[in-house]
Amino acid sequence: MPFHLELKNLRFGSELVKRGFAKMQKGGVIMDVTNAEQAAIAEDAGAVAVMALERVPADIRKAGGVARMADPNKIQEIMDTVTIPVMAKVRIGHIAEARALEALSVDMIDESEVLTPADPFFHIDKREFTIPFVCGARNLGEAVRRIWEGAAMIRTKGEAGTGNVIEAVRHMRLVNRGIEELKYKDDADIYKIARKYAESYQQLLLRVKEFNGLPAEIDPHEPVFGKYTLNDITEGLYKELIEIKKLQRLPVVNFAAGGIATPADAALMMQLGADGVFVGSGIFKSPNPKEMARAIVEAVHNYDEPSVVAEVSKGLKGMEGLEVSQLKEKLQERGW
C-alpha cells in the first residue's frame, strides 16, 4: 500500500506527529518531480520523498509569469505511481491551494517561494491544518517565524533553479550562526530578539493605519495576525528561541535546498549541518538524470566519505548554472 495511504490516519494531527513525520525524512534526499516518470526515477534512485510541482524551478524561472500549485491530476498520478511520500507546493499565503492539497491527502505541503506569492502580508497559519508543512528560510528569524506558525520542517531557500549552491550555503550558515549566538544571550536579550522577529506581522495593520491617517503605533494587545496579538506572537517566538538555545539546533529538521546540482554540493550541505537535501532542477536539468539522482543520494548517505563522493561524481555533468548576482529576480527574497 502506498505510504501516503497507509499512514493517512496515523500521521495527521498533532504537532508531535507532524514533526515526527518530517523527521522520518532525515538523512535523505527529496526530489522535485513533474510527472509519474520522474517520480519513478526518484524512487528508484533512493529518494525518501518526492515534491510534485508543475515545473522544476529552472523552468519556472525561465518561463516567468505566475507559478501556481500543480494540476491535481498530475499530483494524483504521482501519488498512484510511487510508494514513498509525495509532497506538493503551494504559493505563500494561499490557504485555498493548501486546503486542496490537504483534501488530496498529499503527505506534506511546501509553502514555497519558488511559486508566485499569493499574500503580500502573511504566510499560512499552518496550525490550522492537520497536514504537515515545510517552509523556506534564509536566516534564523524566518525559520523561527515559520516554526511558530506550525511548520514541521525548515529548508534553506537558496536560489532555486540556478544550479548555484552559494545561497544555500549562505542561508545554512546564517541560521546556524544565529543559533550559536543565542548561547551568549540572557532571557531578556532573547525576548528583545523575539520582539524584533515579531515586527513582520505588523505590516498589514500599519498599512491600514497609514491609509487612515492614524499614528503608526500598534497596541501590543491588538490582533495583528488572525487572533494573535503582537504580545502573543512575541511570547510564542520567545519560547521557540529559548528551546533553540537549549537544543543548539532548530526543534524541527532543517534540510538544504536551492541550487544543489552535484553530489559534492549535496555532501557540502550535509557537512554544514543539514538534516537532508532537496534537489530539483539539479537532477532533471542535468544531462543524465538517472545517474545524477543516484549519485546525489549516495553522496548524502556518505557525505563524510570523500572517496565515495569522488567516485559517484565520475562522468557526471551538472546542469548549466546561473550567476546569482546577475539575476533580475531572486526567488529567495519572496517571503519574510
Contacts in CASP RR format, 6 or more apart in sequence:
PFRMAT RR
TARGET T0000
AUTHOR 0000-0000-0000
METHOD contacts of the structure
MODEL  1
MPFHLELKNLRFGSELVKRGFAKMQKGGVIMDVTNAEQAAIAEDAGAVAV
MALERVPADIRKAGGVARMADPNKIQEIMDTVTIPVMAKVRIGHIAEARA
LEALSVDMIDESEVLTPADPFFHIDKREFTIPFVCGARNLGEAVRRIWEG
AAMIRTKGEAGTGNVIEAVRHMRLVNRGIEELKYKDDADIYKIARKYAES
YQQLLLRVKEFNGLPAEIDPHEPVFGKYTLNDITEGLYKELIEIKKLQRL
PVVNFAAGGIATPADAALMMQLGADGVFVGSGIFKSPNPKEMARAIVEAV
HNYDEPSVVAEVSKGLKGMEGLEVSQLKEKLQERGW
2 79 0 8 1.000
2 80 0 8 1.000
2 82 0 8 1.000
2 83 0 8 1.000
3 83 0 8 1.000
3 84 0 8 1.000
3 85 0 8 1.000
3 107 0 8 1.000
4 79 0 8 1.000
4 85 0 8 1.000
4 86 0 8 1.000
4 105 0 8 1.000
4 106 0 8 1.000
4 107 0 8 1.000
5 105 0 8 1.000
7 21 0 8 1.000
7 107 0 8 1.000
8 105 0 8 1.000
10 17 0 8 1.000
11 17 0 8 1.000
11 18 0 8 1.000
11 20 0 8 1.000
11 21 0 8 1.000
11 107 0 8 1.000
11 132 0 8 1.000
12 18 0 8 1.000
12 130 0 8 1.000
12 131 0 8 1.000
12 132 0 8 1.000
13 130 0 8 1.000
15 127 0 8 1.000
15 150 0 8 1.000
15 152 0 8 1.000
18 131 0 8 1.000
18 132 0 8 1.000
18 133 0 8 1.000
18 150 0 8 1.000
18 152 0 8 1.000
19 132 0 8 1.000
19 152 0 8 1.000
19 153 0 8 1.000
19 251 0 8 1.000
19 252 0 8 1.000
19 253 0 8 1.000
20 152 0 8 1.000
21 85 0 8 1.000
21 107 0 8 1.000
21 108 0 8 1.000
21 132 0 8 1.000
21 152 0 8 1.000
22 108 0 8 1.000
22 132 0 8 1.000
22 134 0 8 1.000
22 152 0 8 1.000
22 153 0 8 1.000
22 252 0 8 1.000
22 253 0 8 1.000
23 252 0 8 1.000
23 253 0 8 1.000
24 48 0 8 1.000
25 48 0 8 1.000
25 49 0 8 1.000
25 85 0 8 1.000
25 153 0 8 1.000
25 253 0 8 1.000
25 255 0 8 1.000
25 276 0 8 1.000
26 253 0 8 1.000
26 275 0 8 1.000
26 276 0 8 1.000
27 48 0 8 1.000
27 270 0 8 1.000
27 275 0 8 1.000
27 276 0 8 1.000
27 300 0 8 1.000
27 301 0 8 1.000
28 47 0 8 1.000
28 48 0 8 1.000
28 276 0 8 1.000
28 277 0 8 1.000
28 297 0 8 1.000
28 300 0 8 1.000
28 301 0 8 1.000
29 45 0 8 1.000
29 46 0 8 1.000
29 47 0 8 1.000
29 48 0 8 1.000
29 266 0 8 1.000
29 276 0 8 1.000
29 277 0 8 1.000
29 278 0 8 1.000
29 279 0 8 1.000
29 296 0 8 1.000
29 297 0 8 1.000
29 300 0 8 1.000
30 47 0 8 1.000
30 48 0 8 1.000
30 49 0 8 1.000
30 50 0 8 1.000
30 51 0 8 1.000
30 87 0 8 1.000
30 255 0 8 1.000
30 276 0 8 1.000
30 277 0 8 1.000
30 278 0 8 1.000
30 279 0 8 1.000
31 38 0 8 1.000
31 42 0 8 1.000
31 45 0 8 1.000
31 47 0 8 1.000
31 49 0 8 1.000
31 50 0 8 1.000
31 51 0 8 1.000
31 278 0 8 1.000
31 279 0 8 1.000
31 280 0 8 1.000
31 283 0 8 1.000
31 293 0 8 1.000
32 50 0 8 1.000
32 51 0 8 1.000
32 53 0 8 1.000
32 56 0 8 1.000
32 57 0 8 1.000
32 278 0 8 1.000
32 279 0 8 1.000
32 280 0 8 1.000
32 281 0 8 1.000
32 283 0 8 1.000
32 284 0 8 1.000
33 39 0 8 1.000
33 41 0 8 1.000
33 42 0 8 1.000
33 50 0 8 1.000
33 51 0 8 1.000
33 52 0 8 1.000
33 53 0 8 1.000
33 78 0 8 1.000
33 284 0 8 1.000
34 52 0 8 1.000
34 53 0 8 1.000
34 54 0 8 1.000
34 55 0 8 1.000
34 56 0 8 1.000
34 70 0 8 1.000
34 74 0 8 1.000
34 284 0 8 1.000
35 74 0 8 1.000
35 77 0 8 1.000
35 78 0 8 1.000
36 77 0 8 1.000
36 78 0 8 1.000
36 80 0 8 1.000
36 81 0 8 1.000
36 82 0 8 1.000
38 50 0 8 1.000
38 284 0 8 1.000
38 289 0 8 1.000
39 50 0 8 1.000
39 52 0 8 1.000
39 78 0 8 1.000
39 81 0 8 1.000
39 82 0 8 1.000
39 86 0 8 1.000
40 81 0 8 1.000
40 82 0 8 1.000
41 289 0 8 1.000
41 290 0 8 1.000
41 293 0 8 1.000
42 50 0 8 1.000
42 82 0 8 1.000
42 84 0 8 1.000
42 283 0 8 1.000
42 293 0 8 1.000
43 50 0 8 1.000
43 82 0 8 1.000
43 83 0 8 1.000
43 84 0 8 1.000
44 290 0 8 1.000
45 290 0 8 1.000
45 293 0 8 1.000
45 294 0 8 1.000
45 296 0 8 1.000
45 297 0 8 1.000
46 293 0 8 1.000
46 294 0 8 1.000
46 297 0 8 1.000
47 84 0 8 1.000
47 293 0 8 1.000
47 297 0 8 1.000
48 84 0 8 1.000
48 85 0 8 1.000
49 84 0 8 1.000
49 85 0 8 1.000
49 86 0 8 1.000
49 87 0 8 1.000
49 107 0 8 1.000
49 108 0 8 1.000
50 78 0 8 1.000
50 82 0 8 1.000
50 84 0 8 1.000
50 85 0 8 1.000
50 86 0 8 1.000
50 87 0 8 1.000
51 87 0 8 1.000
51 88 0 8 1.000
51 89 0 8 1.000
51 110 0 8 1.000
51 278 0 8 1.000
51 280 0 8 1.000
52 70 0 8 1.000
52 74 0 8 1.000
52 75 0 8 1.000
52 78 0 8 1.000
52 79 0 8 1.000
52 86 0 8 1.000
52 87 0 8 1.000
52 88 0 8 1.000
52 89 0 8 1.000
52 106 0 8 1.000
53 70 0 8 1.000
53 88 0 8 1.000
53 89 0 8 1.000
53 114 0 8 1.000
53 115 0 8 1.000
54 60 0 8 1.000
54 67 0 8 1.000
54 68 0 8 1.000
54 69 0 8 1.000
54 70 0 8 1.000
54 71 0 8 1.000
54 74 0 8 1.000
55 63 0 8 1.000
55 67 0 8 1.000
56 161 0 8 1.000
56 280 0 8 1.000
56 281 0 8 1.000
56 284 0 8 1.000
56 285 0 8 1.000
57 114 0 8 1.000
57 160 0 8 1.000
57 161 0 8 1.000
57 258 0 8 1.000
57 280 0 8 1.000
57 281 0 8 1.000
57 331 0 8 1.000
58 161 0 8 1.000
58 162 0 8 1.000
58 163 0 8 1.000
58 281 0 8 1.000
58 282 0 8 1.000
58 285 0 8 1.000
58 319 0 8 1.000
59 281 0 8 1.000
60 67 0 8 1.000
60 114 0 8 1.000
60 115 0 8 1.000
60 160 0 8 1.000
60 161 0 8 1.000
61 160 0 8 1.000
61 161 0 8 1.000
61 162 0 8 1.000
61 329 0 8 1.000
61 331 0 8 1.000
65 116 0 8 1.000
66 116 0 8 1.000
67 91 0 8 1.000
67 114 0 8 1.000
67 115 0 8 1.000
67 116 0 8 1.000
68 91 0 8 1.000
68 97 0 8 1.000
68 115 0 8 1.000
68 116 0 8 1.000
69 88 0 8 1.000
69 89 0 8 1.000
69 90 0 8 1.000
69 91 0 8 1.000
69 94 0 8 1.000
69 97 0 8 1.000
69 100 0 8 1.000
69 101 0 8 1.000
69 115 0 8 1.000
70 88 0 8 1.000
70 89 0 8 1.000
72 100 0 8 1.000
72 104 0 8 1.000
75 86 0 8 1.000
75 88 0 8 1.000
75 101 0 8 1.000
75 104 0 8 1.000
75 106 0 8 1.000
76 104 0 8 1.000
78 86 0 8 1.000
79 86 0 8 1.000
79 104 0 8 1.000
79 105 0 8 1.000
79 106 0 8 1.000
85 107 0 8 1.000
85 108 0 8 1.000
86 106 0 8 1.000
86 107 0 8 1.000
87 106 0 8 1.000
87 107 0 8 1.000
87 108 0 8 1.000
87 109 0 8 1.000
87 110 0 8 1.000
87 134 0 8 1.000
88 101 0 8 1.000
88 104 0 8 1.000
88 106 0 8 1.000
88 109 0 8 1.000
88 110 0 8 1.000
89 109 0 8 1.000
89 110 0 8 1.000
89 111 0 8 1.000
89 112 0 8 1.000
89 114 0 8 1.000
89 115 0 8 1.000
90 97 0 8 1.000
90 98 0 8 1.000
90 101 0 8 1.000
90 109 0 8 1.000
90 110 0 8 1.000
90 111 0 8 1.000
90 112 0 8 1.000
90 115 0 8 1.000
90 124 0 8 1.000
91 97 0 8 1.000
91 111 0 8 1.000
91 112 0 8 1.000
91 115 0 8 1.000
91 116 0 8 1.000
91 117 0 8 1.000
91 118 0 8 1.000
92 111 0 8 1.000
92 112 0 8 1.000
92 113 0 8 1.000
92 115 0 8 1.000
92 117 0 8 1.000
92 118 0 8 1.000
92 119 0 8 1.000
92 123 0 8 1.000
92 124 0 8 1.000
92 334 0 8 1.000
92 335 0 8 1.000
93 111 0 8 1.000
93 117 0 8 1.000
93 118 0 8 1.000
93 119 0 8 1.000
93 122 0 8 1.000
93 123 0 8 1.000
93 124 0 8 1.000
94 118 0 8 1.000
94 119 0 8 1.000
94 124 0 8 1.000
95 124 0 8 1.000
97 118 0 8 1.000
98 109 0 8 1.000
98 111 0 8 1.000
98 124 0 8 1.000
98 129 0 8 1.000
98 131 0 8 1.000
98 133 0 8 1.000
99 129 0 8 1.000
101 109 0 8 1.000
101 131 0 8 1.000
102 109 0 8 1.000
102 129 0 8 1.000
102 130 0 8 1.000
102 131 0 8 1.000
106 131 0 8 1.000
107 131 0 8 1.000
107 132 0 8 1.000
108 131 0 8 1.000
108 132 0 8 1.000
108 133 0 8 1.000
108 134 0 8 1.000
108 152 0 8 1.000
108 153 0 8 1.000
109 129 0 8 1.000
109 131 0 8 1.000
109 132 0 8 1.000
109 133 0 8 1.000
109 134 0 8 1.000
110 133 0 8 1.000
110 134 0 8 1.000
110 135 0 8 1.000
111 123 0 8 1.000
111 124 0 8 1.000
111 126 0 8 1.000
111 133 0 8 1.000
111 134 0 8 1.000
111 135 0 8 1.000
111 136 0 8 1.000
111 146 0 8 1.000
111 151 0 8 1.000
112 136 0 8 1.000
113 136 0 8 1.000
113 157 0 8 1.000
113 160 0 8 1.000
113 331 0 8 1.000
113 332 0 8 1.000
113 333 0 8 1.000
113 334 0 8 1.000
113 335 0 8 1.000
114 160 0 8 1.000
114 331 0 8 1.000
117 334 0 8 1.000
117 335 0 8 1.000
121 203 0 8 1.000
121 204 0 8 1.000
122 201 0 8 1.000
122 204 0 8 1.000
122 225 0 8 1.000
123 135 0 8 1.000
123 145 0 8 1.000
123 146 0 8 1.000
123 149 0 8 1.000
123 335 0 8 1.000
123 336 0 8 1.000
124 133 0 8 1.000
124 149 0 8 1.000
125 149 0 8 1.000
125 150 0 8 1.000
125 225 0 8 1.000
125 226 0 8 1.000
126 133 0 8 1.000
126 135 0 8 1.000
126 146 0 8 1.000
126 149 0 8 1.000
126 150 0 8 1.000
126 151 0 8 1.000
126 152 0 8 1.000
127 149 0 8 1.000
127 150 0 8 1.000
132 152 0 8 1.000
132 153 0 8 1.000
133 150 0 8 1.000
133 151 0 8 1.000
133 152 0 8 1.000
133 153 0 8 1.000
134 151 0 8 1.000
134 152 0 8 1.000
134 153 0 8 1.000
134 154 0 8 1.000
134 155 0 8 1.000
134 255 0 8 1.000
135 146 0 8 1.000
135 149 0 8 1.000
135 151 0 8 1.000
135 153 0 8 1.000
135 154 0 8 1.000
135 155 0 8 1.000
136 142 0 8 1.000
136 143 0 8 1.000
136 146 0 8 1.000
136 154 0 8 1.000
136 155 0 8 1.000
136 156 0 8 1.000
136 157 0 8 1.000
136 257 0 8 1.000
137 143 0 8 1.000
137 146 0 8 1.000
137 154 0 8 1.000
137 155 0 8 1.000
137 156 0 8 1.000
137 157 0 8 1.000
137 171 0 8 1.000
137 175 0 8 1.000
138 156 0 8 1.000
138 157 0 8 1.000
138 158 0 8 1.000
138 170 0 8 1.000
138 171 0 8 1.000
138 174 0 8 1.000
138 332 0 8 1.000
139 171 0 8 1.000
139 174 0 8 1.000
139 175 0 8 1.000
139 178 0 8 1.000
140 174 0 8 1.000
140 175 0 8 1.000
140 178 0 8 1.000
140 179 0 8 1.000
140 244 0 8 1.000
141 197 0 8 1.000
142 335 0 8 1.000
142 336 0 8 1.000
143 154 0 8 1.000
143 175 0 8 1.000
143 250 0 8 1.000
143 254 0 8 1.000
144 197 0 8 1.000
144 237 0 8 1.000
144 240 0 8 1.000
144 241 0 8 1.000
144 244 0 8 1.000
145 197 0 8 1.000
145 200 0 8 1.000
145 237 0 8 1.000
145 336 0 8 1.000
146 154 0 8 1.000
147 154 0 8 1.000
147 240 0 8 1.000
147 250 0 8 1.000
147 251 0 8 1.000
147 252 0 8 1.000
148 233 0 8 1.000
148 236 0 8 1.000
148 237 0 8 1.000
148 240 0 8 1.000
151 252 0 8 1.000
152 252 0 8 1.000
153 252 0 8 1.000
153 253 0 8 1.000
153 254 0 8 1.000
153 255 0 8 1.000
154 175 0 8 1.000
154 250 0 8 1.000
154 252 0 8 1.000
154 253 0 8 1.000
154 254 0 8 1.000
154 255 0 8 1.000
155 254 0 8 1.000
155 255 0 8 1.000
155 256 0 8 1.000
155 257 0 8 1.000
155 278 0 8 1.000
156 167 0 8 1.000
156 168 0 8 1.000
156 171 0 8 1.000
156 172 0 8 1.000
156 175 0 8 1.000
156 254 0 8 1.000
156 255 0 8 1.000
156 256 0 8 1.000
156 257 0 8 1.000
156 258 0 8 1.000
156 269 0 8 1.000
156 274 0 8 1.000
157 167 0 8 1.000
157 168 0 8 1.000
157 171 0 8 1.000
157 257 0 8 1.000
157 258 0 8 1.000
157 331 0 8 1.000
157 332 0 8 1.000
158 167 0 8 1.000
158 168 0 8 1.000
158 170 0 8 1.000
158 171 0 8 1.000
158 257 0 8 1.000
158 258 0 8 1.000
158 259 0 8 1.000
158 332 0 8 1.000
159 166 0 8 1.000
159 167 0 8 1.000
159 168 0 8 1.000
159 258 0 8 1.000
159 259 0 8 1.000
159 324 0 8 1.000
159 327 0 8 1.000
159 330 0 8 1.000
159 331 0 8 1.000
159 332 0 8 1.000
160 257 0 8 1.000
160 258 0 8 1.000
160 259 0 8 1.000
160 280 0 8 1.000
160 281 0 8 1.000
160 331 0 8 1.000
160 332 0 8 1.000
161 258 0 8 1.000
161 259 0 8 1.000
161 280 0 8 1.000
161 281 0 8 1.000
161 282 0 8 1.000
161 285 0 8 1.000
161 322 0 8 1.000
162 258 0 8 1.000
162 259 0 8 1.000
162 281 0 8 1.000
162 321 0 8 1.000
162 322 0 8 1.000
162 324 0 8 1.000
162 327 0 8 1.000
163 258 0 8 1.000
163 259 0 8 1.000
163 260 0 8 1.000
163 261 0 8 1.000
163 281 0 8 1.000
163 282 0 8 1.000
163 318 0 8 1.000
163 319 0 8 1.000
163 321 0 8 1.000
163 322 0 8 1.000
164 259 0 8 1.000
164 261 0 8 1.000
164 321 0 8 1.000
164 322 0 8 1.000
164 323 0 8 1.000
164 324 0 8 1.000
165 258 0 8 1.000
165 259 0 8 1.000
165 260 0 8 1.000
165 261 0 8 1.000
165 265 0 8 1.000
165 268 0 8 1.000
165 269 0 8 1.000
166 324 0 8 1.000
167 258 0 8 1.000
167 259 0 8 1.000
167 324 0 8 1.000
167 332 0 8 1.000
168 256 0 8 1.000
168 257 0 8 1.000
168 258 0 8 1.000
168 259 0 8 1.000
168 260 0 8 1.000
168 265 0 8 1.000
168 269 0 8 1.000
169 268 0 8 1.000
169 269 0 8 1.000
169 272 0 8 1.000
171 332 0 8 1.000
172 254 0 8 1.000
172 256 0 8 1.000
172 269 0 8 1.000
172 272 0 8 1.000
172 273 0 8 1.000
172 274 0 8 1.000
173 272 0 8 1.000
175 250 0 8 1.000
175 254 0 8 1.000
176 272 0 8 1.000
176 273 0 8 1.000
179 244 0 8 1.000
179 245 0 8 1.000
179 248 0 8 1.000
179 249 0 8 1.000
179 250 0 8 1.000
180 248 0 8 1.000
182 190 0 8 1.000
182 193 0 8 1.000
182 241 0 8 1.000
182 244 0 8 1.000
182 245 0 8 1.000
183 245 0 8 1.000
183 248 0 8 1.000
185 193 0 8 1.000
185 245 0 8 1.000
187 242 0 8 1.000
190 238 0 8 1.000
190 241 0 8 1.000
190 242 0 8 1.000
190 245 0 8 1.000
191 234 0 8 1.000
191 238 0 8 1.000
193 241 0 8 1.000
194 234 0 8 1.000
194 235 0 8 1.000
194 236 0 8 1.000
194 237 0 8 1.000
194 238 0 8 1.000
194 241 0 8 1.000
195 234 0 8 1.000
197 237 0 8 1.000
198 230 0 8 1.000
198 233 0 8 1.000
198 234 0 8 1.000
198 237 0 8 1.000
200 336 0 8 1.000
201 224 0 8 1.000
201 225 0 8 1.000
201 228 0 8 1.000
201 230 0 8 1.000
201 233 0 8 1.000
202 218 0 8 1.000
202 224 0 8 1.000
202 230 0 8 1.000
204 224 0 8 1.000
205 218 0 8 1.000
205 222 0 8 1.000
205 224 0 8 1.000
206 216 0 8 1.000
206 218 0 8 1.000
209 215 0 8 1.000
209 216 0 8 1.000
209 217 0 8 1.000
209 218 0 8 1.000
210 216 0 8 1.000
218 224 0 8 1.000
218 230 0 8 1.000
219 230 0 8 1.000
220 229 0 8 1.000
220 230 0 8 1.000
220 231 0 8 1.000
220 234 0 8 1.000
221 229 0 8 1.000
221 230 0 8 1.000
221 231 0 8 1.000
222 229 0 8 1.000
222 230 0 8 1.000
223 229 0 8 1.000
224 230 0 8 1.000
224 233 0 8 1.000
225 233 0 8 1.000
240 251 0 8 1.000
243 251 0 8 1.000
244 250 0 8 1.000
244 251 0 8 1.000
253 275 0 8 1.000
253 276 0 8 1.000
254 273 0 8 1.000
254 274 0 8 1.000
254 275 0 8 1.000
255 274 0 8 1.000
255 275 0 8 1.000
255 276 0 8 1.000
255 277 0 8 1.000
255 278 0 8 1.000
256 266 0 8 1.000
256 269 0 8 1.000
256 270 0 8 1.000
256 272 0 8 1.000
256 274 0 8 1.000
256 276 0 8 1.000
256 277 0 8 1.000
256 278 0 8 1.000
257 277 0 8 1.000
257 278 0 8 1.000
257 279 0 8 1.000
258 278 0 8 1.000
258 280 0 8 1.000
259 265 0 8 1.000
259 281 0 8 1.000
259 282 0 8 1.000
260 266 0 8 1.000
260 269 0 8 1.000
260 277 0 8 1.000
260 278 0 8 1.000
260 279 0 8 1.000
260 280 0 8 1.000
260 282 0 8 1.000
260 296 0 8 1.000
261 279 0 8 1.000
261 281 0 8 1.000
261 282 0 8 1.000
261 286 0 8 1.000
261 318 0 8 1.000
261 319 0 8 1.000
261 321 0 8 1.000
262 296 0 8 1.000
262 313 0 8 1.000
262 316 0 8 1.000
262 318 0 8 1.000
263 292 0 8 1.000
263 295 0 8 1.000
263 296 0 8 1.000
263 298 0 8 1.000
263 299 0 8 1.000
263 309 0 8 1.000
263 312 0 8 1.000
263 313 0 8 1.000
263 316 0 8 1.000
264 299 0 8 1.000
264 309 0 8 1.000
264 313 0 8 1.000
266 277 0 8 1.000
266 279 0 8 1.000
266 296 0 8 1.000
266 299 0 8 1.000
266 300 0 8 1.000
266 303 0 8 1.000
267 299 0 8 1.000
267 300 0 8 1.000
267 302 0 8 1.000
267 303 0 8 1.000
267 309 0 8 1.000
269 276 0 8 1.000
269 277 0 8 1.000
270 276 0 8 1.000
270 277 0 8 1.000
270 300 0 8 1.000
270 303 0 8 1.000
270 304 0 8 1.000
271 303 0 8 1.000
271 304 0 8 1.000
276 300 0 8 1.000
277 296 0 8 1.000
277 300 0 8 1.000
279 293 0 8 1.000
279 296 0 8 1.000
281 319 0 8 1.000
282 292 0 8 1.000
282 318 0 8 1.000
282 319 0 8 1.000
283 289 0 8 1.000
283 292 0 8 1.000
283 293 0 8 1.000
283 296 0 8 1.000
285 319 0 8 1.000
285 320 0 8 1.000
286 292 0 8 1.000
286 316 0 8 1.000
286 317 0 8 1.000
286 318 0 8 1.000
286 319 0 8 1.000
287 317 0 8 1.000
287 318 0 8 1.000
288 316 0 8 1.000
288 317 0 8 1.000
291 316 0 8 1.000
292 316 0 8 1.000
292 318 0 8 1.000
294 312 0 8 1.000
295 312 0 8 1.000
295 313 0 8 1.000
295 316 0 8 1.000
298 308 0 8 1.000
298 312 0 8 1.000
299 308 0 8 1.000
299 309 0 8 1.000
299 312 0 8 1.000
299 313 0 8 1.000
302 308 0 8 1.000
302 309 0 8 1.000
303 309 0 8 1.000
324 330 0 8 1.000
END
